[in-house]
Amino acid sequence: MKTISQVASLTGISTRTLQYYDEIDLLKPSELTPSGYRLYNDEALEKLQQILFYKELNFKLNEIKEILQKPEYDKIEAFKKQKKLLSLKRSRIDKLIALLERLEKGESCMSFKEFDLSEYIEALEQFKNEKSEEVIKHWGSIENFNQFIQKIKDDESNAAQLAIKQFGSIEKYTEAMKYNLEHFSEIMEQIDEVSQNADEILKKSDELFLQLTADISKDVTTEEIQDIVREIVEFTNKNNSIVDMGEGYWDFVIDSYSNEAAKGITEKKYGAGSADYIARALKVYFGK
């Protein structure tokens, strides 16, 4: 048995993090001493090792907890999948390092193959083959889904750049999309529930943006304006929580207000100058 301090020393994880894992029921100590100190046996350390592998692959703690708690969870199969994913990650990093080395030498190298979406496209093909009933249910036909995949292939470069902007990397984007595909049925059920309240959600969203743009001469840094922005962000995050929108989601949103089409739609709804005003207010909120 190891104390929490010994585990922290062994793994490099802080005692506070281990305490937090206990609080959220991700990793419970094997025993508590009469004084209340946490003790961990080999089984607990093995579970911690699995958690760290998943964290290395950018899984969120709630996702890791869900995986480990599944009755059908197979430790050996998990190791195989983790090994495969880490190998892919290493391969991608090796390619990026090689590209950077060439750029560092002054070579002109407009290469985007290191940012390809082939792994994501492969996951879509697998989903189509394994979940054909769900594909037909939500896309209408296999042919429609094939057209969806082809559209991504045809516009892969642009799609990859958008994915990197929103998620930080193709790897993170691919993992998020794979998770969505693996949990497709439950996600669609939740979306259906949200859709039933779509009118109410849109109405509330419009009310908040109307408040924000009621007087665009106001300083966007004021507490009044930033309180409205905070409410918009929290409301949007809450209603987008069904799927992972990526760490760069709000950067993506801010940039969208400079897009002529989006700008036109926004200003038609909230008045001239509203798109720039909303973007400035969001930038202040996120410290951009």
C-alpha positions in Angstrom: 0.0 0.0 0.0 1.2 3.5 -0.9 0.3 6.8 0.7 -1.1 9.6 -1.4 2.3 11.4 -1.1 4.1 8.3 -2.3 1.8 7.9 -5.3 2.3 11.6 -6.1 6.0 11.1 -6.0 5.9 8.0 -8.1 3.6 9.4 -10.8 4.3 13.1 -10.8 0.6 13.8 -10.2 -0.1 16.3 -7.4 -1.8 15.1 -4.2 -4.5 17.7 -4.9 -5.2 16.1 -8.3 -5.5 12.6 -6.6 -7.8 14.1 -4.0 -9.9 15.5 -6.9 -10.0 12.1 -8.6 -11.4 10.7 -5.3 -14.0 13.5 -5.1 -15.4 12.8 -8.5 -15.2 9.0 -8.1 -12.7 8.6 -10.8 -10.0 6.9 -8.6 -11.0 6.0 -5.1 -8.2 5.1 -2.6 -8.1 1.4 -1.7 -8.3 2.2 2.0 -8.4 5.0 4.5 -6.3 4.9 7.7 -8.0 5.5 11.0 -6.7 9.1 10.7 -8.4 9.5 7.3 -5.2 9.3 5.1 -5.7 7.7 1.7 -3.9 4.5 0.8 -3.5 3.0 -2.7 -2.8 -0.7 -3.6 -1.4 -2.1 -6.9 -4.9 -2.4 -8.4 -5.5 1.3 -7.8 -2.2 2.2 -9.3 -3.0 0.1 -12.3 -6.2 2.0 -12.7 -4.4 5.3 -12.4 -2.0 4.2 -15.1 -5.0 3.6 -17.4 -6.4 7.1 -16.5 -3.0 8.7 -17.4 -2.9 6.9 -20.8 -6.4 8.3 -21.6 -5.4 11.7 -20.5 -2.3 11.6 -22.7 -4.8 11.0 -25.6 -6.7 14.1 -24.6 -9.8 12.3 -23.2 -11.8 14.4 -20.7 -12.1 13.1 -17.1 -15.8 12.5 -17.4 -15.2 10.4 -20.6 -12.5 8.4 -18.9 -14.8 7.7 -15.9 -17.5 6.6 -18.3 -15.1 4.2 -20.1 -13.7 2.7 -16.9 -17.1 2.1 -15.4 -18.5 0.2 -18.4 -19.4 -3.4 -17.4 -17.8 -4.7 -20.6 -14.6 -2.7 -20.1 -11.7 -4.9 -21.2 -8.3 -3.8 -19.8 -6.3 -5.6 -22.5 -8.4 -4.3 -25.3 -8.1 -0.8 -23.9 -4.3 -1.2 -23.9 -4.4 -2.2 -27.5 -6.5 0.7 -28.5 -4.4 3.2 -26.4 -1.2 1.8 -28.0 -2.7 2.3 -31.5 -3.8 5.8 -30.8 -0.5 6.8 -29.2 1.3 5.3 -32.2 -0.8 7.5 -34.5 -0.1 10.5 -32.3 3.6 9.8 -32.4 3.5 9.4 -36.1 1.7 12.7 -36.5 4.1 14.5 -34.2 7.1 13.0 -36.0 5.7 14.4 -39.3 5.1 17.8 -37.8 8.7 17.9 -36.4 10.1 16.9 -39.8 8.1 19.6 -41.4 9.3 22.2 -38.8 12.9 21.1 -39.4 12.5 21.8 -43.1 10.9 25.2 -42.4 13.6 26.0 -39.9 16.3 25.4 -42.6 14.5 28.0 -44.7 12.9 25.6 -47.2 9.7 26.8 -48.8 7.3 24.0 -47.8 3.6 24.5 -48.2 2.7 21.0 -47.0 -0.7 20.3 -45.5 -0.5 16.5 -45.7 0.5 16.5 -41.9 -3.0 18.0 -41.3 -5.1 15.5 -43.3 -8.4 14.2 -42.2 -7.9 10.6 -43.4 -8.3 9.1 -39.9 -11.6 10.9 -39.4 -12.9 9.9 -42.9 -11.9 6.3 -42.0 -14.0 6.6 -38.8 -17.0 7.8 -40.9 -16.6 4.8 -43.3 -16.5 2.5 -40.3 -19.5 4.1 -38.8 -21.4 3.7 -42.1 -20.6 0.0 -42.3 -21.3 -0.8 -38.7 -24.3 1.5 -38.0 -26.1 1.5 -41.4 -29.6 1.6 -39.7 -28.7 4.7 -37.8 -27.2 6.2 -41.0 -30.4 5.6 -42.9 -32.5 6.9 -40.0 -30.7 10.2 -39.7 -29.3 10.8 -43.2 -32.2 9.3 -45.2 -30.0 6.8 -47.1 -26.5 5.4 -47.4 -26.1 7.4 -50.6 -26.7 10.7 -48.7 -24.1 9.7 -46.1 -21.6 8.9 -48.9 -22.2 12.4 -50.3 -21.5 13.8 -46.9 -18.2 11.9 -46.8 -17.3 13.0 -50.3 -18.0 16.6 -49.5 -15.4 16.4 -46.7 -12.9 14.7 -49.1 -13.5 17.4 -51.8 -13.0 20.2 -49.3 -10.5 18.5 -47.0 -7.9 21.3 -46.9 -10.5 23.9 -45.8 -12.2 21.5 -43.4 -8.8 20.6 -41.8 -7.9 24.3 -41.3 -11.3 24.9 -39.7 -10.9 21.8 -37.5 -7.4 23.1 -36.3 -8.8 26.5 -35.6 -11.7 25.2 -33.5 -10.0 22.2 -31.8 -6.4 23.2 -31.8 -5.2 20.2 -33.8 -6.5 17.5 -36.3 -5.8 14.9 -33.6 -8.1 16.5 -31.0 -10.8 17.1 -33.7 -10.6 13.5 -34.8 -10.9 12.1 -31.3 -13.9 14.4 -30.5 -15.6 13.3 -33.7 -14.9 9.6 -33.0 -16.4 10.0 -29.6 -19.5 11.6 -31.2 -19.8 8.7 -33.6 -19.4 6.1 -30.8 -22.2 7.8 -28.8 -24.2 8.8 -31.8 -27.6 7.3 -30.7 -27.6 8.9 -27.3 -26.4 12.2 -28.7 -29.2 12.2 -31.3 -31.7 11.5 -28.5 -30.4 14.5 -26.6 -30.5 16.6 -29.7 -34.1 15.6 -30.3 -35.0 16.6 -26.7 -33.3 20.0 -27.3 -35.0 20.4 -30.7 -38.4 20.2 -28.9 -37.4 23.4 -27.1 -35.6 25.0 -30.1 -38.1 27.9 -30.4 -37.6 28.7 -26.7 -33.8 28.5 -27.0 -33.7 30.7 -30.1 -36.1 33.2 -28.5 -33.9 33.4 -25.4 -30.7 33.7 -27.5 -32.3 36.5 -29.6 -33.3 38.4 -26.4 -29.7 38.3 -25.1 -28.2 39.5 -28.4 -30.8 42.2 -28.6 -29.8 43.3 -25.1 -26.2 43.3 -26.1 -26.7 45.3 -29.3 -29.4 47.7 -28.0 -26.9 50.6 -27.9 -23.7 49.8 -29.7 -22.2 53.2 -28.7 -21.7 51.7 -25.2 -18.2 50.7 -24.2 -17.8 46.9 -24.6 -15.6 46.8 -21.5 -18.2 48.0 -19.1 -19.6 45.6 -16.4 -23.1 46.0 -17.9 -22.1 44.7 -21.3 -19.7 42.0 -20.0 -22.5 40.7 -17.8 -24.7 40.2 -20.9 -21.8 38.6 -22.8 -21.2 36.2 -19.8 -24.9 35.2 -19.9 -24.7 34.6 -23.7 -21.6 32.4 -23.3 -23.0 30.4 -20.4 -26.3 30.0 -22.2 -24.6 28.9 -25.5 -22.2 26.5 -23.7 -25.1 24.9 -21.9 -27.1 24.3 -25.0 -24.0 23.1 -27.0 -22.9 20.7 -24.2 -24.3 17.6 -26.0 -21.2 17.5 -28.3 -17.7 18.6 -27.9 -17.3 22.0 -29.7 -13.6 22.2 -29.2 -11.4 24.5 -27.1 -11.3 27.0 -30.0 -15.0 27.2 -30.4 -15.4 30.8 -29.3 -12.4 31.9 -31.4 -14.2 30.4 -34.3 -17.4 32.3 -33.4 -15.6 35.6 -33.0 -13.9 35.2 -36.4 -17.2 34.3 -38.0 -18.5 37.8 -37.4 -15.9 39.1 -40.0 -17.3 36.7 -42.6 -19.4 38.8 -45.0 -22.3 36.3 -45.1 -22.5 35.9 -41.3 -22.0 39.6 -40.8 -24.9 40.4 -43.2 -27.3 38.0 -41.3 -26.3 39.4 -37.9 -26.7 43.1 -39.0 -30.0 42.3 -40.6 -31.2 41.0 -37.2 -29.5 43.4 -34.8 -28.7 46.4 -36.8 -25.7 48.0 -38.6 -22.4 47.6 -36.8 -23.8 44.9 -34.5 -21.5 42.1 -35.9 -18.3 44.1 -35.1 -19.7 45.1 -31.7 -20.5 41.5 -30.7 -17.1 40.4 -31.8 -15.4 43.2 -29.8 -17.5 42.4 -26.7 -16.6 38.7 -27.0 -12.9 39.5 -27.4 -12.9 41.5 -24.2 -14.7 38.7 -22.3 -12.2 36.1 -23.5 -9.2 38.4 -23.0 -8.3 38.5 -26.7 
